[in-house]
């Protein structure tokens, strides 16, 4: 008796298992000995399928469906492998349940003669099997060429990179490995000509009619997506339709055939699914769709944890923004000077760096949380999003760092090294900084040399800082009423309670607009200056290790400068 296993990659923006997926799982149970469901939605154990045939694995929402495939396939191999495997994701809907069950049964039967069976093939970019539903023989899954490809699957920074390494990478590996392939859907010549004509028309605009004169345009006509441009024939023969076609219809194709083709039960299920999920997605330029996020002044974030934050005895944290993953090793070398248990919260816009960052820092910290952040607001926007989420409130002391590079000054590297040394250059530096925050009135401890108070360093930010301050007090403020004193570079130790007023600033004042290369006058620059004021509002002092708790506002600091900023004229020698 052949052992048949299905690996199902699932994601739903509403964090549910839709009835359409439950129906697919029921069909799989009739064909398979076991099913591994890998979901990136936040499901509770009560929401897992109850069938004994189904093993549910929850994982962080990174890496798209191919990383879920890797997780599921690895689980199958660890459990002894299989003779036949169905590999599928939640990116399609069933138009006819009877026809769909027949499709899967036929795919498994054809594995008697070939190594791999796909439903559709495409010539977009290059020839490839489309990966939403594939059947593989067990010896293909355990083959050297397949495992070599599987080992390359990791989170990528963009959807297109994921397609290139995953779907196209798999097909390239199939060819290189000499595996035999069959494709279930074989459109007629008429279907192909019709799809090419429709694809060509959709590719042209009045302004681009000149493309008709170029041979490249005519060669590109075969590069249509069959799941869109041959959807009716595909649904008729296989009983399925791609979700993005009926949900977003990025090419604005006629779907009048869908209701005629579907039995009433399936059509109603598709409509309910589309109505619920449509608002979560938007069509992008080209054939791809993307998950939308709620409009928010602050950068959106997705958080991946290695373990719960704030376990007993952990009262220190580091929050570091890593825009330059190549500098992560340097940050590691400094924060390893924190000898008491600490949590590490990393903000980064780079999904492709998540695995690397977790692997690097997990042995060092009690827990690592990676907040995948929209790339807005430099290091300050993601920091503010984490702070206002309440994630930092449990700690006595938090160190704020970022992988700083100054692209407009040769002195940037020198400055960065000095900042790191003054904050966490040794275990004694760390211990003394934490003790100041725990034992005295200090609310913020930073690099002594870079505490700036000269009016020159207001730059173009004074009005914005005043507006932020005004939102925190009923007293009418003038710009000259707002003090200046801040740690340039936005790196410092702080007690979360000392900057609690950040929670009280209205969202309307915290919109991080595109900076377009601006070096001053952004909201991030204004908040850099506000951070130095907030502790004083709560009765805390801002200090440095040099002053051992004495307020920096009690000494002369007008002559303090930083290497990357223009000095006040009177300080230029």
C-alpha positions in Angstrom: 0.0 0.0 0.0 1.5 3.3 -1.1 1.8 6.0 1.6 0.4 9.3 0.4 1.0 12.5 2.3 -0.2 16.1 1.6 1.6 19.2 2.6 -0.6 22.3 2.7 0.7 25.8 3.0 -1.9 28.1 4.5 -2.3 31.8 5.1 -5.4 33.9 5.8 -5.2 37.6 6.6 -8.2 37.2 9.0 -6.4 34.4 10.9 -9.0 31.8 10.2 -9.4 28.5 8.4 -12.0 29.4 5.8 -14.7 26.8 5.0 -13.3 26.6 1.5 -10.0 25.2 3.0 -11.9 22.9 5.3 -13.5 21.5 2.2 -10.1 20.9 0.5 -8.8 19.2 3.7 -11.8 16.9 3.7 -11.0 15.9 0.1 -7.4 15.3 1.0 -8.4 13.0 3.9 -10.1 10.8 1.4 -6.9 10.4 -0.7 -4.1 10.7 1.8 -2.8 8.8 4.8 -1.8 12.0 6.5 -1.8 15.7 6.0 0.7 18.3 7.3 -1.0 21.8 7.5 1.6 24.6 7.9 -0.1 27.9 8.7 1.3 31.4 9.1 -2.0 32.7 10.5 -2.4 33.2 14.2 -4.6 30.3 15.0 -5.4 29.0 18.5 -5.2 25.3 19.2 -9.0 25.3 19.4 -9.2 26.4 15.7 -6.9 23.5 14.5 -8.6 20.8 12.4 -9.7 18.0 14.7 -9.0 15.1 12.3 -6.3 12.6 13.5 -4.9 12.6 10.0 -4.0 16.3 10.1 -0.9 17.6 11.9 -1.0 21.4 12.2 2.2 23.4 12.4 2.0 27.2 13.1 5.0 29.3 12.1 5.8 33.0 11.8 4.5 34.9 8.8 7.7 35.1 6.8 8.9 33.4 3.7 5.5 33.0 1.8 4.2 29.6 0.9 7.5 28.1 -0.2 8.9 28.4 3.3 5.8 26.6 4.6 6.5 23.9 2.0 10.0 23.5 3.4 8.7 23.2 7.0 6.0 20.7 6.0 8.3 18.6 3.7 11.0 18.5 6.5 8.4 17.3 8.9 7.3 14.5 6.5 10.9 13.4 6.0 11.6 13.4 9.7 8.6 11.0 10.1 10.0 8.5 7.6 9.0 10.1 4.3 6.3 8.9 1.9 5.7 7.2 -1.5 3.6 10.0 -2.9 3.2 13.7 -1.9 0.7 16.4 -2.8 2.1 19.8 -2.4 -0.5 22.6 -2.3 -1.3 26.0 -0.9 -4.4 28.1 -0.1 -4.2 30.3 -3.2 -7.0 28.6 -5.1 -10.7 27.9 -4.7 -12.7 24.9 -5.8 -15.2 25.5 -8.6 -16.6 22.0 -8.8 -15.9 19.6 -5.9 -16.4 16.4 -7.9 -14.1 17.6 -10.7 -11.5 18.8 -8.2 -11.4 15.4 -6.4 -10.9 13.7 -9.8 -8.0 16.1 -10.5 -6.1 15.1 -7.4 -6.8 11.4 -7.9 -5.5 11.7 -11.5 -2.4 13.5 -10.5 -1.5 10.7 -8.0 -2.2 8.0 -10.6 0.1 9.6 -13.1 3.0 9.3 -10.6 3.1 5.7 -11.6 4.8 6.9 -14.8 6.5 10.2 -14.0 8.3 11.8 -11.1 6.3 15.0 -10.8 2.8 16.1 -12.0 1.7 19.7 -12.1 -1.7 21.2 -12.9 -0.4 24.0 -15.1 2.8 25.3 -16.6 3.8 28.8 -17.5 6.4 30.5 -19.7 6.4 33.8 -17.7 10.1 34.6 -17.3 11.0 31.0 -18.1 9.3 27.6 -18.3 8.1 26.5 -14.9 5.5 24.4 -13.2 3.1 26.5 -11.2 3.4 25.6 -7.6 -0.1 25.9 -6.1 -0.7 22.2 -6.6 1.9 19.6 -7.5 2.2 15.9 -7.0 5.6 14.3 -6.4 6.9 10.7 -6.1 8.5 10.0 -2.7 11.9 9.2 -4.3 11.8 12.6 -6.0 11.2 14.3 -2.7 14.1 12.5 -1.1 16.4 12.9 -4.1 19.6 14.9 -3.9 18.6 17.5 -6.4 15.3 18.2 -4.6 16.8 18.4 -1.2 19.5 20.7 -2.5 16.8 23.0 -3.9 14.8 22.8 -0.7 17.8 23.9 1.4 17.9 27.2 -0.6 14.4 28.1 0.5 14.5 31.0 3.0 12.6 34.2 3.5 13.2 36.8 0.8 12.7 40.6 0.8 10.2 40.7 -2.0 7.5 38.5 -3.5 9.3 38.5 -6.9 12.4 37.2 -5.2 10.4 34.4 -3.6 8.9 33.4 -7.0 12.3 33.4 -8.6 14.0 31.2 -5.9 10.9 29.1 -5.2 8.7 28.4 -8.2 11.3 29.1 -10.9 14.1 27.6 -8.8 12.1 24.3 -8.4 11.5 24.0 -12.1 15.2 24.7 -12.8 16.1 22.0 -10.3 13.7 19.5 -11.9 15.4 20.0 -15.3 18.9 19.9 -13.8 18.0 16.7 -11.9 16.6 15.0 -15.0 13.2 14.3 -13.3 10.3 13.4 -15.6 7.3 15.7 -15.6 3.6 15.6 -16.7 1.2 18.5 -16.8 -2.5 17.8 -16.3 -4.0 20.9 -18.0 -3.4 20.7 -21.8 -5.2 23.7 -23.4 -6.2 23.4 -27.0 -4.5 25.4 -29.8 -7.6 27.7 -29.8 -7.3 28.2 -26.1 -3.6 29.2 -26.5 -4.3 31.6 -29.4 -7.2 33.2 -27.5 -5.0 33.7 -24.4 -2.2 35.2 -26.4 -4.5 37.6 -28.1 -6.1 38.6 -24.8 -2.7 38.9 -23.1 -1.4 41.1 -26.0 -4.4 43.4 -25.8 -4.0 43.8 -22.0 -0.3 44.6 -22.4 -0.9 47.5 -24.8 -2.1 51.0 -24.2 -2.5 53.9 -26.7 1.0 55.2 -25.7 2.6 51.8 -26.1 1.3 50.8 -29.5 4.8 51.2 -30.9 5.5 47.9 -29.2 3.8 46.2 -32.1 6.8 47.0 -34.2 9.2 45.1 -32.0 9.8 41.3 -32.3 10.2 41.2 -28.5 6.5 42.0 -28.1 5.4 39.1 -30.3 7.7 36.7 -28.6 6.3 37.8 -25.2 2.8 36.7 -26.2 3.4 33.1 -25.0 4.3 34.4 -21.5 0.7 34.7 -20.3 -0.4 33.2 -17.0 -2.7 30.3 -17.8 -4.4 30.4 -14.5 -5.7 33.9 -15.5 -6.0 33.9 -19.3 -7.2 30.3 -19.6 -9.1 30.2 -16.3 -12.4 29.1 -17.8 -10.9 26.1 -19.5 -8.8 25.3 -16.4 -11.8 25.4 -14.1 -13.9 23.3 -16.5 -11.2 20.6 -16.7 -9.8 20.6 -13.1 -12.5 22.1 -10.9 -10.4 25.0 -9.5 -9.7 28.7 -10.0 -6.9 30.9 -8.6 -8.0 33.0 -5.7 -6.3 36.2 -6.9 -8.3 36.1 -10.2 -11.7 36.1 -8.6 -10.7 38.3 -5.7 -8.7 41.1 -7.4 -8.9 40.2 -11.1 -5.7 42.3 -11.8 -6.1 42.1 -15.6 -9.8 43.0 -15.5 -10.9 39.8 -17.3 -14.5 38.8 -17.8 -15.6 36.3 -15.1 -19.2 35.9 -16.3 -18.5 32.2 -16.9 -17.8 31.5 -13.3 -21.5 31.4 -12.1 -22.5 29.3 -15.1 -19.7 26.8 -14.5 -20.0 26.4 -10.7 -22.6 24.4 -8.8 -24.5 26.7 -6.5 -22.8 25.5 -3.3 -19.3 26.1 -4.7 -20.3 29.5 -6.2 -21.7 30.7 -2.9 -18.6 29.6 -1.0 -16.4 31.4 -3.4 -18.5 34.6 -3.1 -18.4 34.5 0.7 -14.6 34.0 0.6 -14.1 36.9 -1.8 -16.4 39.2 0.1 -14.5 38.6 3.3 -10.9 38.7 2.0 -11.0 41.2 -0.9 -10.3 44.3 1.2 -7.0 42.8 2.4 -5.4 42.8 -1.0 -4.5 45.2 -3.8 -3.3 44.7 -7.3 0.1 46.0 -8.1 1.6 47.0 -11.4 2.1 43.8 -13.4 0.5 40.4 -12.6 1.2 40.4 -8.9 -1.1 41.2 -6.0 0.0 42.2 -2.5 -1.4 42.1 1.0 -2.5 45.5 2.1 -2.0 46.9 5.6 -4.2 49.2 7.5 -3.3 52.9 7.0 -1.4 54.1 10.0 0.8 57.1 10.8 3.4 54.7 12.3 5.1 52.0 10.3 3.2 48.7 10.3 5.0 45.7 11.9 4.8 41.9 11.9 6.5 40.4 15.0 8.3 37.0 15.1 9.3 35.6 18.5 11.8 32.9 19.3 10.3 32.7 22.9 8.0 34.9 25.0 9.4 38.2 26.0 9.8 39.2 29.7 10.4 35.8 31.2 11.0 35.8 35.0 14.2 37.5 35.9 14.6 39.4 32.6 14.4 43.1 33.3 16.7 44.5 30.6 16.1 44.7 26.9 17.9 45.9 23.8 15.9 47.4 20.9 18.0 47.7 17.7 17.0 48.8 14.2 19.0 46.8 11.7 18.7 48.5 8.3 22.1 47.2 7.3 22.2 43.4 8.1 25.9 43.3 7.3 26.5 45.3 10.5 24.6 42.7 12.7 27.8 41.0 13.7 29.3 44.2 15.0 26.2 44.9 17.1 26.5 41.3 18.4 30.1 42.0 19.5 28.9 44.9 21.6 25.7 43.7 23.2 27.4 40.5 24.4 28.8 42.8 27.0 25.4 42.7 28.7 26.0 39.9 31.2 22.6 39.7 32.9 19.7 38.1 31.0 18.2 40.4 28.4 15.6 40.3 25.7 16.4 41.5 22.2 13.9 43.3 19.9 15.1 43.8 16.4 13.2 46.1 13.9 14.1 45.7 10.2 12.5 46.1 6.8 14.3 43.1 5.4 12.3 39.9 5.5 15.1 38.1 3.8 17.4 38.8 6.8 15.0 37.4 9.5 16.5 33.9 9.7 20.1 35.2 9.7 19.3 37.6 12.5 17.5 35.0 14.6 20.3 32.5 14.1 22.9 35.0 15.1 21.3 36.5 18.2 19.2 33.6 19.6 22.2 32.1 21.5 22.9 35.5 23.1 19.5 36.8 24.3 16.8 35.3 26.5 14.3 35.9 23.7 14.6 37.4 20.3 11.7 39.2 18.7 12.0 40.5 15.1 9.5 43.2 14.2 9.4 43.3 10.4 8.7 47.0 9.8 7.6 49.2 7.0 10.6 51.2 5.8 9.4 54.6 7.2 10.9 56.9 9.8 14.4 55.6 9.8 15.1 53.9 13.2 12.8 56.2 15.0 9.5 55.1 13.3 9.9 51.4 14.1 11.1 52.2 17.6 8.0 54.3 18.2 5.7 51.6 16.9 7.3 49.1 19.3 7.1 51.5 22.2 3.5 52.5 21.7 2.6 48.8 21.5 3.5 48.5 25.2 6.2 45.9 24.5 8.8 47.7 26.5 6.9 48.5 29.6 8.0 45.4 31.6 11.7 46.4 31.6 13.8 48.4 34.1 16.3 49.5 31.4 16.3 49.4 27.6 19.2 50.1 25.3 18.3 51.7 22.0 20.7 51.1 19.1 20.7 51.0 15.3 23.0 49.9 12.6 24.1 53.4 11.7 25.8 54.3 8.5 26.4 57.9 7.6 26.2 58.1 3.8 27.1 61.8 3.6 30.2 61.9 5.9 33.4 60.0 6.1 33.4 60.5 9.8 30.2 58.3 10.2 32.1 55.1 11.0 34.2 56.9 13.7 31.0 58.3 15.3 29.2 54.9 15.3 32.1 53.2 17.0 32.2 55.9 19.7 28.5 55.7 20.3 28.7 51.9 20.7 31.7 52.1 23.0 30.1 54.7 25.3 26.9 52.7 25.6 28.0 49.0 25.7 31.7 48.9 25.1 32.3 46.8 28.2 30.4 44.9 30.8 31.2 47.6 33.3 29.7 50.3 31.1 26.5 48.3 30.8 26.3 47.5 34.5 26.8 51.1 35.5 24.2 52.4 33.0 21.6 49.9 34.2 22.3 50.7 37.8 21.8 54.4 37.2 18.4 53.7 35.7 17.4 51.4 38.5 18.7 53.2 41.6 18.4 56.9 41.0 16.4 59.6 39.3 18.1 59.0 35.9 15.6 58.3 33.1 18.1 58.3 30.3 21.8 57.6 30.1 23.7 58.4 26.9 27.0 59.2 25.3 28.3 62.2 27.1 30.2 63.7 24.2 27.2 63.8 21.9 24.6 65.5 24.2 23.8 68.6 22.1 22.3 71.8 23.5 23.6 74.6 21.1 20.7 76.3 19.4 22.5 75.6 16.1 21.4 72.0 16.5 17.7 72.8 16.3 18.2 72.6 12.5 14.8 72.7 10.8 13.0 70.9 13.6 12.1 73.5 16.3 8.5 74.1 15.1 7.7 70.3 14.9 9.2 69.7 18.4 7.1 72.5 19.8 4.0 71.0 18.2 4.7 67.6 19.7 5.3 69.2 23.1 2.2 71.3 22.9 0.2 68.1 22.5 1.4 67.0 26.0 0.5 70.1 28.0 -2.5 72.4 28.3 -0.1 75.4 28.7 0.3 77.4 25.5 3.9 77.1 24.4 6.1 79.3 22.3 9.0 77.9 20.4 11.5 79.6 22.7 9.9 77.8 25.7 11.0 74.4 24.4 14.4 73.4 25.7 17.1 71.7 23.5 19.1 68.9 24.9 19.4 65.5 23.1 21.7 62.6 22.4 22.6 63.0 18.7 22.3 59.7 16.9 19.3 58.4 18.9 21.2 55.8 20.8 20.9 55.7 24.5 19.9 53.7 27.6 16.4 54.6 29.0 13.8 53.6 31.5 10.5 53.1 29.7 8.6 54.9 32.5 10.7 58.0 31.8 9.5 58.4 28.3 5.9 57.2 29.0 4.6 60.5 27.6 5.3 59.1 24.1 2.0 57.2 24.5 0.1 60.4 24.8 1.1 62.1 21.6 -1.9 62.0 19.1 -1.5 59.7 16.1 -2.2 62.7 13.9 1.2 64.2 14.8 3.1 61.0 14.2 2.8 60.5 10.4 6.2 59.5 9.0 6.1 60.9 5.4 8.6 59.8 2.7 11.9 61.6 3.3 13.3 61.6 -0.2 16.9 61.8 1.1 16.3 64.7 3.5 19.1 65.1 6.0 17.1 67.4 8.4 13.6 68.6 9.1 11.8 65.2 9.2 9.6 63.8 12.0 12.4 61.4 12.9 14.8 64.3 13.5 12.2 66.1 15.6 11.6 63.1 17.7 15.3 62.7 18.2 15.2 66.0 19.9 12.0 65.3 21.8 13.5 62.2 23.4 15.8 64.4 25.4 12.9 66.4 26.8 10.5 63.7 27.8 12.3 62.4 30.9 12.3 65.8 32.4 8.5 66.0 32.1 8.3 63.0 34.5 10.8 64.4 36.9 13.7 62.2 35.7 17.2 63.4 34.7 19.3 62.8 31.6 22.8 61.8 32.4 25.9 60.1 31.3 28.4 57.7 32.9 30.8 60.6 33.1 28.4 62.5 35.4 27.4 59.3 37.3 23.7 60.5 37.6 24.1 64.2 37.7 21.9 66.0 35.1 23.5 66.9 31.9 21.4 70.1 32.0 23.4 71.2 35.1 26.7 71.5 33.2 28.0 73.4 30.2 27.5 71.5 27.0 27.3 74.2 24.4 30.6 73.1 23.0 29.5 69.5 22.4 29.6 68.5 18.7 29.3 65.4 16.5 31.6 64.4 13.7 29.0 64.3 11.0 27.2 67.6 11.6 28.3 71.1 10.7 29.6 72.9 13.8 28.2 76.3 15.0 30.4 79.0 13.5 31.8 80.1 16.9 33.1 76.5 17.5 34.9 76.3 14.2 38.7 76.7 14.7 
